[in-house]
Amino acid sequence: MSKQQKTKNTHRHRFHGDPNRFDAIAEFINDRFGHSVRYMADVAGGQGMLSRILRKRFNYDSEVIDPRGRPLKGVPNQPAEFDASMADYYDLIIGLHADQATRPVAEAALLRPTILVPCCNFWSKEKLGQYELLDAIEDYYRHHGVPFERVELPFKGPKNIGLVTEPPRHA
């Protein structure tokens, strides 16, 4: 799909931030995970543009879990707050600018692979900038033995740095 077609698809809807982030992260997921994952939770996914792209373009089963419950037509959703205990059902948990769900997505990394792209500090009562927030989440992962990688995603920043995890390997 051409960049012009992608832009046309996301610009018909109103989003905060770079609308190209949905295409960029969907392509990242497909390139990184391929067919090793199928069922995905798009946590705090709002209208569900990411889930829509994952479903239509890459044939993944993705649903939005967001208490606001206002997805685009045809996007499966659970109008609920995400809790890490919900992770067992999914192959991949995605927290693209998940706001208050940042911590539950990080906690889900103990059970399932995750992609977490934090945007706001809902992690700590301390004032944390972008890199301090990433460092704090990485410390949480280290403390719990969660393998992770920091990645820069190909969309307009500054909130384009994510953490990709695998669950810890228990002996």
C-alpha positions in Angstrom: 0.0 0.0 0.0 1.4 3.4 -0.9 2.1 6.1 1.6 -0.6 8.2 0.0 -3.2 5.4 0.4 -2.2 4.9 4.1 -2.5 8.6 4.8 -5.9 8.8 3.1 -7.2 5.9 5.3 -6.1 7.5 8.6 -6.8 11.1 7.8 -10.5 10.5 7.3 -10.7 10.2 11.1 -9.6 12.6 13.9 -6.7 11.5 16.0 -4.3 13.2 18.5 -0.7 12.9 17.5 0.8 11.5 14.2 -1.9 9.5 12.4 0.9 7.6 10.6 1.7 5.8 13.9 -1.0 3.3 13.3 0.4 2.1 10.0 4.0 2.3 11.3 3.3 0.1 14.3 1.1 -2.3 12.3 3.9 -2.8 9.9 6.4 -3.2 12.7 4.3 -5.9 14.3 3.9 -7.8 11.0 7.7 -7.5 10.3 8.7 -8.4 13.9 6.2 -11.2 14.7 4.8 -12.4 11.4 2.6 -15.4 11.9 3.9 -16.2 15.3 1.1 -14.2 16.8 -2.6 -14.0 15.9 -4.8 -12.7 18.7 -3.9 -9.1 19.9 -5.2 -6.7 22.5 -5.0 -3.1 21.4 -5.1 -1.7 25.0 -6.5 1.8 25.4 -6.9 1.8 21.6 -9.6 4.4 21.5 -11.4 4.3 18.1 -9.4 1.2 17.1 -7.6 2.4 14.0 -4.6 0.2 14.8 -6.8 -2.8 15.2 -8.6 -2.0 12.0 -5.3 -1.9 10.1 -4.0 -5.1 11.8 -7.2 -6.9 10.8 -7.7 -5.6 7.3 -4.1 -5.3 6.0 -2.4 -8.2 7.9 -5.3 -10.5 8.8 -4.6 -10.5 12.6 -7.4 -10.9 15.1 -7.1 -7.6 17.0 -9.6 -6.1 19.4 -9.6 -2.8 21.3 -9.8 -2.9 25.1 -10.8 0.5 26.2 -13.4 1.7 28.8 -14.5 4.5 26.5 -16.1 2.0 24.2 -16.3 4.1 21.0 -14.6 2.1 18.3 -14.8 2.6 14.5 -17.5 0.6 12.8 -16.6 -3.1 12.5 -13.7 -3.0 15.1 -14.2 -5.6 17.8 -13.9 -4.1 21.3 -14.3 -4.7 25.0 -15.5 -1.5 26.8 -13.4 -2.3 29.9 -10.3 -1.3 31.6 -7.4 -3.6 30.8 -5.9 -5.7 33.6 -2.8 -7.8 33.2 -4.8 -10.9 34.1 -6.6 -10.5 30.8 -3.3 -11.1 28.9 -3.6 -14.9 28.9 -6.1 -14.9 26.1 -3.9 -12.9 23.7 -0.7 -13.7 21.8 0.4 -10.0 21.9 -0.5 -7.0 24.0 -0.1 -3.6 22.5 -0.1 -0.4 24.4 0.3 2.4 21.9 0.1 5.6 24.0 -1.9 3.6 26.6 -2.1 6.4 29.2 -3.5 5.0 32.5 -3.2 1.5 31.1 0.6 1.8 30.8 1.3 -0.1 34.1 -1.2 -3.0 33.3 0.4 -3.4 29.9 3.9 -3.5 31.5 2.6 -6.1 34.0 1.2 -8.2 31.1 4.8 -8.5 29.9 5.2 -11.1 32.7 2.8 -13.3 30.8 2.8 -12.4 27.1 4.9 -10.5 24.5 4.1 -6.8 24.6 4.8 -3.6 22.7 4.5 -0.6 25.0 4.9 2.9 23.6 4.4 5.2 26.6 3.3 8.8 26.0 2.4 10.2 29.4 3.6 9.4 32.9 1.0 7.3 34.5 3.8 5.2 36.0 4.9 7.2 38.9 3.8 10.1 41.1 7.2 11.6 40.4 7.5 13.9 37.4 9.1 11.8 34.7 10.1 12.9 31.2 10.0 10.5 28.3 13.4 8.9 28.9 13.0 8.7 32.6 9.7 7.0 32.1 11.2 4.5 29.7 14.1 3.9 32.2 11.6 3.3 35.0 9.6 0.8 33.0 12.9 -0.9 31.9 13.9 -1.1 35.6 10.5 -2.9 36.3 11.3 -5.3 33.5 14.8 -6.0 34.8 13.5 -6.6 38.3 11.0 -9.2 37.0 13.4 -10.8 34.5 11.5 -9.7 31.4 13.6 -9.6 28.3 13.1 -6.3 26.4 14.4 -4.2 23.6 14.0 -0.4 23.2 13.0 0.5 19.7 12.5 3.8 17.8 9.4 3.4 15.7 9.1 5.1 12.2 6.6 7.8 13.0 6.9 11.4 14.1 8.1 11.8 17.6 8.8 12.5 20.3 6.5 9.7 21.6 7.8 7.1 19.1 10.1 5.0 21.4 8.7 1.7 22.5 9.7 -1.3 24.5 9.2 -4.8 23.0 9.2 -7.7 25.4 9.0 -11.4 25.7 7.8 -13.1 28.9 10.4 -14.3 31.3 11.7 -17.8 30.9 11.2 -19.6 34.2 13.3 -22.6 34.9 
